Amino acid sequence: MFWESVGAGITSLLDWHILVGMAGVSIASILYPLISGLTMGDGESSARIGAGCFLVIVGGPLIQAIAVSGFVLLCLPAIIGGGGFTPGEVIGPLFWPVFKAGFLAMLLVLVLCFIPIVGRMISDTPGVPVFLQGIFMLKPIAKKLYYAITDGSRLPDSAFPSFWDCLGYILIGLALCWAAFMCVAMIADQVKKRRDPVGHLLDRYRQEPSSGMMLVGMFVGPVLGVVPLLMYGQFIGLSIRSLQ
C-alpha cells in the first residue's frame, strides 16, 4: 500500500483544490518573516527589535500551525482521496477539533525541536515541521471521523503509515521538490541571462541566489512538508476503503 499511496499522493497534486490549499500554506510562511522584519525596522528601538524577534520565534510556528490547520480543514476530502473541498455543513463541527489538534501539534513539534540531535534534524530539514504537524492532526481527526461514520467502530493502528513509511514519504517528497526547484532555478537563470547579462554575471561571481530564487525557495519550503502529507493522507484513505 506504500507505493499506491505515493502514487495517489503525487496524483493529488493535479487537483486544483490541493494546489489552492498548498498556496495558502506557502503564502502564510512567506508573510510572517516579512511582517516581523517590518516590525523590527532598520536601526529602530530595542522594543521594536524585541517584538520582531517574538514574532519570528512564537508567531512563525503559530501562523504555520493555523495555515496547516486551515489546509487540513478545507482540503480534508482531497487529502484522503475523496476530492474537492470539505462541505460547508461539515466545516462547522470539524472547525474546533481541527484547530485544537493543530495547536497541540504545534506545541509537540516545538518540544521535539528542543531534543538534542532529533530536534536539530527536524528544524534543519525543510518541510518536516509542516509534515509532522499535519500527521499529528490527521491521525486523531481520521479516528473521530471513522468512529462517527461507522457508528462506533474504531480505526485500527494498522490503517496509519508506520515510521518507516513516513520516512520514505519525506525522502520522496524532498527528492520531488528538489527536482522541481532545480528546474525552476534553471529556467529563472536562463531568463535572467537573457534579460540582464551583467546582473547574471554578478550573481555568478558572488555565488549568491537572486531575490527571485530566494522567494521561490521560501514558497517551496512548506510544499516539502505538504507533499509527503498528501501521501500520508492517501494511505489513510486507502486503508479506510479497504476496511469497508
C-alpha positions as protocol buffer text, in pm:
chain_id: "A"
residue {
  index: 1
  type: MET
  ca { x: 0 y: 0 z: 0 }
}
residue {
  index: 2
  type: PHE
  ca { x: 302 y: 228 z: 44 }
}
residue {
  index: 3
  type: TRP
  ca { x: 370 y: 275 z: -326 }
}
residue {
  index: 4
  type: GLU
  ca { x: 0 y: 300 z: -403 }
}
residue {
  index: 5
  type: SER
  ca { x: -26 y: 587 z: -153 }
}
residue {
  index: 6
  type: VAL
  ca { x: 284 y: 752 z: -304 }
}
residue {
  index: 7
  type: GLY
  ca { x: 129 y: 741 z: -650 }
}
residue {
  index: 8
  type: ALA
  ca { x: -206 y: 868 z: -520 }
}
residue {
  index: 9
  type: GLY
  ca { x: -34 y: 1149 z: -328 }
}
residue {
  index: 10
  type: ILE
  ca { x: 157 y: 1264 z: -635 }
}
residue {
  index: 11
  type: THR
  ca { x: -156 y: 1241 z: -849 }
}
residue {
  index: 12
  type: SER
  ca { x: -348 y: 1454 z: -598 }
}
residue {
  index: 13
  type: LEU
  ca { x: -113 y: 1742 z: -685 }
}
residue {
  index: 14
  type: LEU
  ca { x: -315 y: 1774 z: -1007 }
}
residue {
  index: 15
  type: ASP
  ca { x: -625 y: 1860 z: -800 }
}
residue {
  index: 16
  type: TRP
  ca { x: -670 y: 2239 z: -803 }
}
residue {
  index: 17
  type: HIS
  ca { x: -826 y: 2225 z: -456 }
}
residue {
  index: 18
  type: ILE
  ca { x: -497 y: 2087 z: -321 }
}
residue {
  index: 19
  type: LEU
  ca { x: -297 y: 2349 z: -512 }
}
residue {
  index: 20
  type: VAL
  ca { x: -506 y: 2630 z: -361 }
}
residue {
  index: 21
  type: GLY
  ca { x: -452 y: 2491 z: -11 }
}
residue {
  index: 22
  type: MET
  ca { x: -78 y: 2450 z: -68 }
}
residue {
  index: 23
  type: ALA
  ca { x: -54 y: 2807 z: -195 }
}
residue {
  index: 24
  type: GLY
  ca { x: -223 y: 2927 z: 124 }
}
residue {
  index: 25
  type: VAL
  ca { x: 31 y: 2743 z: 343 }
}
residue {
  index: 26
  type: SER
  ca { x: 323 y: 2883 z: 142 }
}
residue {
  index: 27
  type: ILE
  ca { x: 191 y: 3240 z: 142 }
}
residue {
  index: 28
  type: ALA
  ca { x: 143 y: 3229 z: 520 }
}
residue {
  index: 29
  type: SER
  ca { x: 501 y: 3107 z: 560 }
}
residue {
  index: 30
  type: ILE
  ca { x: 627 y: 3395 z: 344 }
}
residue {
  index: 31
  type: LEU
  ca { x: 421 y: 3665 z: 515 }
}
residue {
  index: 32
  type: TYR
  ca { x: 530 y: 3611 z: 875 }
}
residue {
  index: 33
  type: PRO
  ca { x: 904 y: 3685 z: 823 }
}
residue {
  index: 34
  type: LEU
  ca { x: 811 y: 3990 z: 616 }
}
residue {
  index: 35
  type: ILE
  ca { x: 580 y: 4116 z: 892 }
}
residue {
  index: 36
  type: SER
  ca { x: 841 y: 4052 z: 1160 }
}
residue {
  index: 37
  type: GLY
  ca { x: 1101 y: 4236 z: 951 }
}
residue {
  index: 38
  type: LEU
  ca { x: 873 y: 4538 z: 921 }
}
residue {
  index: 39
  type: THR
  ca { x: 810 y: 4522 z: 1296 }
}
residue {
  index: 40
  type: MET
  ca { x: 1182 y: 4530 z: 1377 }
}
residue {
  index: 41
  type: GLY
  ca { x: 1252 y: 4808 z: 1128 }
}
residue {
  index: 42
  type: ASP
  ca { x: 1603 y: 4921 z: 1044 }
}
residue {
  index: 43
  type: GLY
  ca { x: 1805 y: 5058 z: 1333 }
}
residue {
  index: 44
  type: GLU
  ca { x: 1496 y: 5109 z: 1547 }
}
residue {
  index: 45
  type: SER
  ca { x: 1447 y: 5082 z: 1923 }
}
residue {
  index: 46
  type: SER
  ca { x: 1513 y: 4766 z: 2118 }
}
residue {
  index: 47
  type: ALA
  ca { x: 1139 y: 4735 z: 2185 }
}
residue {
  index: 48
  type: ARG
  ca { x: 1063 y: 4701 z: 1814 }
}
residue {
  index: 49
  type: ILE
  ca { x: 1351 y: 4459 z: 1765 }
}
residue {
  index: 50
  type: GLY
  ca { x: 1221 y: 4251 z: 2057 }
}
residue {
  index: 51
  type: ALA
  ca { x: 870 y: 4250 z: 1910 }
}
residue {
  index: 52
  type: GLY
  ca { x: 1007 y: 4132 z: 1576 }
}
residue {
  index: 53
  type: CYS
  ca { x: 1209 y: 3853 z: 1739 }
}
residue {
  index: 54
  type: PHE
  ca { x: 900 y: 3745 z: 1932 }
}
residue {
  index: 55
  type: LEU
  ca { x: 705 y: 3722 z: 1606 }
}
residue {
  index: 56
  type: VAL
  ca { x: 977 y: 3508 z: 1450 }
}
residue {
  index: 57
  type: ILE
  ca { x: 1012 y: 3269 z: 1746 }
}
residue {
  index: 58
  type: VAL
  ca { x: 648 y: 3239 z: 1852 }
}
residue {
  index: 59
  type: GLY
  ca { x: 441 y: 3394 z: 1575 }
}
residue {
  index: 60
  type: GLY
  ca { x: 606 y: 3193 z: 1297 }
}
residue {
  index: 61
  type: PRO
  ca { x: 515 y: 2845 z: 1427 }
}
residue {
  index: 62
  type: LEU
  ca { x: 170 y: 2972 z: 1531 }
}
residue {
  index: 63
  type: ILE
  ca { x: 93 y: 3115 z: 1186 }
}
residue {
  index: 64
  type: GLN
  ca { x: 224 y: 2796 z: 1027 }
}
residue {
  index: 65
  type: ALA
  ca { x: 1 y: 2588 z: 1255 }
}
residue {
  index: 66
  type: ILE
  ca { x: -302 y: 2798 z: 1160 }
}
residue {
  index: 67
  type: ALA
  ca { x: -217 y: 2766 z: 791 }
}
residue {
  index: 68
  type: VAL
  ca { x: -171 y: 2387 z: 809 }
}
residue {
  index: 69
  type: SER
  ca { x: -491 y: 2353 z: 1015 }
}
residue {
  index: 70
  type: GLY
  ca { x: -682 y: 2555 z: 757 }
}
residue {
  index: 71
  type: PHE
  ca { x: -538 y: 2339 z: 480 }
}
residue {
  index: 72
  type: VAL
  ca { x: -644 y: 2017 z: 654 }
}
residue {
  index: 73
  type: LEU
  ca { x: -989 y: 2156 z: 737 }
}
residue {
  index: 74
  type: LEU
  ca { x: -1069 y: 2282 z: 387 }
}
residue {
  index: 75
  type: CYS
  ca { x: -899 y: 2009 z: 182 }
}
residue {
  index: 76
  type: LEU
  ca { x: -962 y: 1703 z: 402 }
}
residue {
  index: 77
  type: PRO
  ca { x: -1162 y: 1509 z: 136 }
}
residue {
  index: 78
  type: ALA
  ca { x: -890 y: 1567 z: -124 }
}
residue {
  index: 79
  type: ILE
  ca { x: -612 y: 1478 z: 122 }
}
residue {
  index: 80
  type: ILE
  ca { x: -762 y: 1135 z: 198 }
}
residue {
  index: 81
  type: GLY
  ca { x: -859 y: 1063 z: -162 }
}
residue {
  index: 82
  type: GLY
  ca { x: -1218 y: 1184 z: -186 }
}
residue {
  index: 83
  type: GLY
  ca { x: -1152 y: 1502 z: -384 }
}
residue {
  index: 84
  type: GLY
  ca { x: -1286 y: 1856 z: -350 }
}
residue {
  index: 85
  type: PHE
  ca { x: -1321 y: 2090 z: -55 }
}
residue {
  index: 86
  type: THR
  ca { x: -1482 y: 1995 z: 276 }
}
residue {
  index: 87
  type: PRO
  ca { x: -1861 y: 2051 z: 254 }
}
residue {
  index: 88
  type: GLY
  ca { x: -1984 y: 2362 z: 433 }
}
residue {
  index: 89
  type: GLU
  ca { x: -2210 y: 2170 z: 670 }
}
residue {
  index: 90
  type: VAL
  ca { x: -1912 y: 1963 z: 788 }
}
residue {
  index: 91
  type: ILE
  ca { x: -1670 y: 2254 z: 839 }
}
residue {
  index: 92
  type: GLY
  ca { x: -1858 y: 2382 z: 1145 }
}
residue {
  index: 93
  type: PRO
  ca { x: -1839 y: 2059 z: 1352 }
}
residue {
  index: 94
  type: LEU
  ca { x: -1478 y: 1999 z: 1241 }
}
residue {
  index: 95
  type: PHE
  ca { x: -1350 y: 2354 z: 1297 }
}
residue {
  index: 96
  type: TRP
  ca { x: -1268 y: 2332 z: 1668 }
}
residue {
  index: 97
  type: PRO
  ca { x: -1131 y: 1972 z: 1665 }
}
residue {
  index: 98
  type: VAL
  ca { x: -903 y: 2051 z: 1370 }
}
residue {
  index: 99
  type: PHE
  ca { x: -764 y: 2378 z: 1506 }
}
residue {
  index: 100
  type: LYS
  ca { x: -726 y: 2233 z: 1857 }
}
residue {
  index: 101
  type: ALA
  ca { x: -531 y: 1943 z: 1708 }
}
residue {
  index: 102
  type: GLY
  ca { x: -326 y: 2193 z: 1505 }
}
residue {
  index: 103
  type: PHE
  ca { x: -234 y: 2393 z: 1816 }
}
residue {
  index: 104
  type: LEU
  ca { x: -139 y: 2079 z: 2011 }
}
residue {
  index: 105
  type: ALA
  ca { x: 62 y: 1955 z: 1711 }
}
residue {
  index: 106
  type: MET
  ca { x: 249 y: 2286 z: 1702 }
}
residue {
  index: 107
  type: LEU
  ca { x: 340 y: 2253 z: 2071 }
}
residue {
  index: 108
  type: LEU
  ca { x: 450 y: 1893 z: 2020 }
}
residue {
  index: 109
  type: VAL
  ca { x: 673 y: 1987 z: 1726 }
}
residue {
  index: 110
  type: LEU
  ca { x: 826 y: 2273 z: 1928 }
}
residue {
  index: 111
  type: VAL
  ca { x: 902 y: 2031 z: 2213 }
}
residue {
  index: 112
  type: LEU
  ca { x: 1062 y: 1785 z: 1971 }
}
residue {
  index: 113
  type: CYS
  ca { x: 1279 y: 2064 z: 1830 }
}
residue {
  index: 114
  type: PHE
  ca { x: 1442 y: 2107 z: 2172 }
}
residue {
  index: 115
  type: ILE
  ca { x: 1553 y: 1742 z: 2188 }
}
residue {
  index: 116
  type: PRO
  ca { x: 1927 y: 1710 z: 2110 }
}
residue {
  index: 117
  type: ILE
  ca { x: 2013 y: 1573 z: 1763 }
}
residue {
  index: 118
  type: VAL
  ca { x: 1647 y: 1487 z: 1683 }
}
residue {
  index: 119
  type: GLY
  ca { x: 1540 y: 1849 z: 1724 }
}
residue {
  index: 120
  type: ARG
  ca { x: 1823 y: 1968 z: 1502 }
}
residue {
  index: 121
  type: MET
  ca { x: 1723 y: 1721 z: 1230 }
}
residue {
  index: 122
  type: ILE
  ca { x: 1359 y: 1835 z: 1248 }
}
residue {
  index: 123
  type: SER
  ca { x: 1430 y: 2208 z: 1242 }
}
residue {
  index: 124
  type: ASP
  ca { x: 1703 y: 2188 z: 976 }
}
residue {
  index: 125
  type: THR
  ca { x: 1513 y: 1967 z: 729 }
}
residue {
  index: 126
  type: PRO
  ca { x: 1280 y: 2181 z: 516 }
}
residue {
  index: 127
  type: GLY
  ca { x: 915 y: 2079 z: 536 }
}
residue {
  index: 128
  type: VAL
  ca { x: 948 y: 1833 z: 825 }
}
residue {
  index: 129
  type: PRO
  ca { x: 773 y: 2060 z: 1082 }
}
residue {
  index: 130
  type: VAL
  ca { x: 480 y: 2105 z: 840 }
}
residue {
  index: 131
  type: PHE
  ca { x: 464 y: 1729 z: 777 }
}
residue {
  index: 132
  type: LEU
  ca { x: 475 y: 1645 z: 1148 }
}
residue {
  index: 133
  type: GLN
  ca { x: 204 y: 1899 z: 1230 }
}
residue {
  index: 134
  type: GLY
  ca { x: -10 y: 1753 z: 953 }
}
residue {
  index: 135
  type: ILE
  ca { x: 18 y: 1390 z: 1063 }
}
residue {
  index: 136
  type: PHE
  ca { x: -31 y: 1478 z: 1431 }
}
residue {
  index: 137
  type: MET
  ca { x: -359 y: 1638 z: 1320 }
}
residue {
  index: 138
  type: LEU
  ca { x: -476 y: 1381 z: 1065 }
}
residue {
  index: 139
  type: LYS
  ca { x: -449 y: 1080 z: 1295 }
}
residue {
  index: 140
  type: PRO
  ca { x: -699 y: 1193 z: 1564 }
}
residue {
  index: 141
  type: ILE
  ca { x: -929 y: 1355 z: 1307 }
}
residue {
  index: 142
  type: ALA
  ca { x: -937 y: 1036 z: 1096 }
}
residue {
  index: 143
  type: LYS
  ca { x: -1017 y: 829 z: 1406 }
}
residue {
  index: 144
  type: LYS
  ca { x: -1304 y: 1060 z: 1501 }
}
residue {
  index: 145
  type: LEU
  ca { x: -1450 y: 1064 z: 1150 }
}
residue {
  index: 146
  type: TYR
  ca { x: -1429 y: 685 z: 1118 }
}
residue {
  index: 147
  type: TYR
  ca { x: -1592 y: 644 z: 1460 }
}
residue {
  index: 148
  type: ALA
  ca { x: -1879 y: 872 z: 1355 }
}
residue {
  index: 149
  type: ILE
  ca { x: -1923 y: 718 z: 1009 }
}
residue {
  index: 150
  type: THR
  ca { x: -1925 y: 356 z: 1129 }
}
residue {
  index: 151
  type: ASP
  ca { x: -2142 y: 418 z: 1438 }
}
residue {
  index: 152
  type: GLY
  ca { x: -1877 y: 336 z: 1695 }
}
residue {
  index: 153
  type: SER
  ca { x: -1611 y: 130 z: 1517 }
}
residue {
  index: 154
  type: ARG
  ca { x: -1252 y: 219 z: 1597 }
}
residue {
  index: 155
  type: LEU
  ca { x: -992 y: 273 z: 1327 }
}
residue {
  index: 156
  type: PRO
  ca { x: -703 y: 29 z: 1388 }
}
residue {
  index: 157
  type: ASP
  ca { x: -345 y: 150 z: 1411 }
}
residue {
  index: 158
  type: SER
  ca { x: -262 y: -57 z: 1101 }
}
residue {
  index: 159
  type: ALA
  ca { x: -464 y: 198 z: 900 }
}
residue {
  index: 160
  type: PHE
  ca { x: -186 y: 454 z: 953 }
}
residue {
  index: 161
  type: PRO
  ca { x: 160 y: 458 z: 794 }
}
residue {
  index: 162
  type: SER
  ca { x: 449 y: 325 z: 1001 }
}
residue {
  index: 163
  type: PHE
  ca { x: 757 y: 525 z: 1100 }
}
residue {
  index: 164
  type: TRP
  ca { x: 949 y: 385 z: 801 }
}
residue {
  index: 165
  type: ASP
  ca { x: 661 y: 471 z: 567 }
}
residue {
  index: 166
  type: CYS
  ca { x: 669 y: 830 z: 696 }
}
residue {
  index: 167
  type: LEU
  ca { x: 1045 y: 845 z: 648 }
}
residue {
  index: 168
  type: GLY
  ca { x: 1000 y: 720 z: 293 }
}
residue {
  index: 169
  type: TYR
  ca { x: 735 y: 987 z: 226 }
}
residue {
  index: 170
  type: ILE
  ca { x: 972 y: 1259 z: 349 }
}
residue {
  index: 171
  type: LEU
  ca { x: 1261 y: 1137 z: 133 }
}
residue {
  index: 172
  type: ILE
  ca { x: 1043 y: 1106 z: -177 }
}
residue {
  index: 173
  type: GLY
  ca { x: 888 y: 1449 z: -113 }
}
residue {
  index: 174
  type: LEU
  ca { x: 1233 y: 1605 z: -73 }
}
residue {
  index: 175
  type: ALA
  ca { x: 1354 y: 1446 z: -397 }
}
residue {
  index: 176
  type: LEU
  ca { x: 1049 y: 1561 z: -595 }
}
residue {
  index: 177
  type: CYS
  ca { x: 1060 y: 1917 z: -462 }
}
residue {
  index: 178
  type: TRP
  ca { x: 1438 y: 1937 z: -510 }
}
residue {
  index: 179
  type: ALA
  ca { x: 1397 y: 1831 z: -874 }
}
residue {
  index: 180
  type: ALA
  ca { x: 1117 y: 2086 z: -924 }
}
residue {
  index: 181
  type: PHE
  ca { x: 1323 y: 2361 z: -760 }
}
residue {
  index: 182
  type: MET
  ca { x: 1624 y: 2282 z: -982 }
}
residue {
  index: 183
  type: CYS
  ca { x: 1404 y: 2305 z: -1292 }
}
residue {
  index: 184
  type: VAL
  ca { x: 1266 y: 2641 z: -1180 }
}
residue {
  index: 185
  type: ALA
  ca { x: 1618 y: 2761 z: -1098 }
}
residue {
  index: 186
  type: MET
  ca { x: 1748 y: 2665 z: -1442 }
}
residue {
  index: 187
  type: ILE
  ca { x: 1460 y: 2842 z: -1616 }
}
residue {
  index: 188
  type: ALA
  ca { x: 1499 y: 3154 z: -1400 }
}
residue {
  index: 189
  type: ASP
  ca { x: 1875 y: 3152 z: -1465 }
}
residue {
  index: 190
  type: GLN
  ca { x: 1827 y: 3146 z: -1841 }
}
residue {
  index: 191
  type: VAL
  ca { x: 1562 y: 3419 z: -1827 }
}
residue {
  index: 192
  type: LYS
  ca { x: 1789 y: 3650 z: -1625 }
}
residue {
  index: 193
  type: LYS
  ca { x: 2084 y: 3569 z: -1852 }
}
residue {
  index: 194
  type: ARG
  ca { x: 1888 y: 3699 z: -2149 }
}
residue {
  index: 195
  type: ARG
  ca { x: 1727 y: 3999 z: -1979 }
}
residue {
  index: 196
  type: ASP
  ca { x: 2015 y: 4113 z: -1757 }
}
residue {
  index: 197
  type: PRO
  ca { x: 2350 y: 3962 z: -1866 }
}
residue {
  index: 198
  type: VAL
  ca { x: 2552 y: 4189 z: -1634 }
}
residue {
  index: 199
  type: GLY
  ca { x: 2340 y: 4106 z: -1328 }
}
residue {
  index: 200
  type: HIS
  ca { x: 2359 y: 3737 z: -1420 }
}
residue {
  index: 201
  type: LEU
  ca { x: 2740 y: 3750 z: -1428 }
}
residue {
  index: 202
  type: LEU
  ca { x: 2749 y: 3936 z: -1094 }
}
residue {
  index: 203
  type: ASP
  ca { x: 2529 y: 3672 z: -934 }
}
residue {
  index: 204
  type: ARG
  ca { x: 2759 y: 3400 z: -1066 }
}
residue {
  index: 205
  type: TYR
  ca { x: 3066 y: 3585 z: -939 }
}
residue {
  index: 206
  type: ARG
  ca { x: 2917 y: 3639 z: -592 }
}
residue {
  index: 207
  type: GLN
  ca { x: 2767 y: 3288 z: -590 }
}
residue {
  index: 208
  type: GLU
  ca { x: 2457 y: 3433 z: -432 }
}
residue {
  index: 209
  type: PRO
  ca { x: 2098 y: 3339 z: -522 }
}
residue {
  index: 210
  type: SER
  ca { x: 1886 y: 3612 z: -671 }
}
residue {
  index: 211
  type: SER
  ca { x: 1600 y: 3765 z: -473 }
}
residue {
  index: 212
  type: GLY
  ca { x: 1357 y: 3588 z: -704 }
}
residue {
  index: 213
  type: MET
  ca { x: 1508 y: 3247 z: -629 }
}
residue {
  index: 214
  type: MET
  ca { x: 1507 y: 3323 z: -256 }
}
residue {
  index: 215
  type: LEU
  ca { x: 1135 y: 3399 z: -281 }
}
residue {
  index: 216
  type: VAL
  ca { x: 1078 y: 3075 z: -473 }
}
residue {
  index: 217
  type: GLY
  ca { x: 1272 y: 2890 z: -204 }
}
residue {
  index: 218
  type: MET
  ca { x: 1054 y: 3040 z: 70 }
}
residue {
  index: 219
  type: PHE
  ca { x: 744 y: 2940 z: -126 }
}
residue {
  index: 220
  type: VAL
  ca { x: 866 y: 2585 z: -196 }
}
residue {
  index: 221
  type: GLY
  ca { x: 979 y: 2518 z: 166 }
}
residue {
  index: 222
  type: PRO
  ca { x: 633 y: 2441 z: 311 }
}
residue {
  index: 223
  type: VAL
  ca { x: 550 y: 2236 z: 0 }
}
residue {
  index: 224
  type: LEU
  ca { x: 827 y: 1996 z: 108 }
}
residue {
  index: 225
  type: GLY
  ca { x: 603 y: 1908 z: 402 }
}
residue {
  index: 226
  type: VAL
  ca { x: 269 y: 1911 z: 221 }
}
residue {
  index: 227
  type: VAL
  ca { x: 372 y: 1658 z: -48 }
}
residue {
  index: 228
  type: PRO
  ca { x: 455 y: 1375 z: 199 }
}
residue {
  index: 229
  type: LEU
  ca { x: 147 y: 1476 z: 400 }
}
residue {
  index: 230
  type: LEU
  ca { x: -66 y: 1405 z: 92 }
}
residue {
  index: 231
  type: MET
  ca { x: 91 y: 1059 z: 64 }
}
residue {
  index: 232
  type: TYR
  ca { x: 20 y: 1001 z: 434 }
}
residue {
  index: 233
  type: GLY
  ca { x: -342 y: 1108 z: 389 }
}
residue {
  index: 234
  type: GLN
  ca { x: -388 y: 886 z: 84 }
}
residue {
  index: 235
  type: PHE
  ca { x: -258 y: 590 z: 286 }
}
residue {
  index: 236
  type: ILE
  ca { x: -530 y: 654 z: 546 }
}
residue {
  index: 237
  type: GLY
  ca { x: -794 y: 687 z: 275 }
}
residue {
  index: 238
  type: LEU
  ca { x: -685 y: 360 z: 110 }
}
residue {
  index: 239
  type: SER
  ca { x: -689 y: 185 z: 448 }
}
residue {
  index: 240
  type: ILE
  ca { x: -1038 y: 308 z: 533 }
}
residue {
  index: 241
  type: ARG
  ca { x: -1174 y: 196 z: 196 }
}
residue {
  index: 242
  type: SER
  ca { x: -1016 y: -148 z: 238 }
}
residue {
  index: 243
  type: LEU
  ca { x: -1188 y: -190 z: 577 }
}
residue {
  index: 244
  type: GLN
  ca { x: -1535 y: -113 z: 444 }
}
